[in-house]
């Protein structure tokens, strides 16, 4: 349940100016972007443009998230999450309390599922391949994202690029996952523990894929694994990646790069299958056209022969009548 201080932070008047106690940077709140167990995030105006500002009454949680964002910034070659811009305290005059906060890059983009609905299910695989690359880097740094779900993914660009948001659930490997959402949690489906390890995140990737292709909301009923198999088999796209999805559900992947490679292999196999099918269809269409032409040609020859025969008969009758006495 949300405590009194956090509830107040979620209801700050728009236009409120948050000024850091130590760095003296000021941020004008524009609108709320979201809230969770550990705080609330606002879109804010700063001297450097729009930023995302997170306020929390939990200094330990803020310190942990700042640590993760700093780790993210050290990973080269892949944008794991928003850039960290500022960390400070705000002395709230109305609450008479010191509130820790941090400021990060505001990533403008579309919600993951909104993007997929607009452009088609085939984009789900493209974006998840990017996500798996990011997760592989994160896992190599010794972290698990934990609360991995579509709401924590944003598609920025162009070109379309998936970005991770809300690092509040990010947990050091080997510990218990700090935050989770039931639908994307393997513990809820009865197929694994909540131990922070790469396979925990990869189960969530499989569930994101399932939800992207099978958007009807559903809950666990009975045997969770069997239920997920039946849902995968009910959709053409999911069936294409059934082997990959089931390996992730069963926790058989040790690294995100392994799942990415299997996704690519299945994608290539699907492309060749469709390509061969199109070639077969074109061949059959050509064969049917040739047969049709042959039938038309044969029919024309027969019709010509019949006409000639009729004319010959008519001519013969005419000659016969001419020679009669």
Helices and strands as residue ranges (DSSP letters): H 4-9, E 17-19, E 26-36, E 39-46, E 49-56, H 59-74, E 84-92, E 97-105, E 110-111, H 112-119, H 122-140, E 143-144, G 150-152, E 153-156, E 161-164, G 167-169, E 171-172, G 182-184, H 198-213, H 224-233, H 236-240, H 242-249, H 256-323
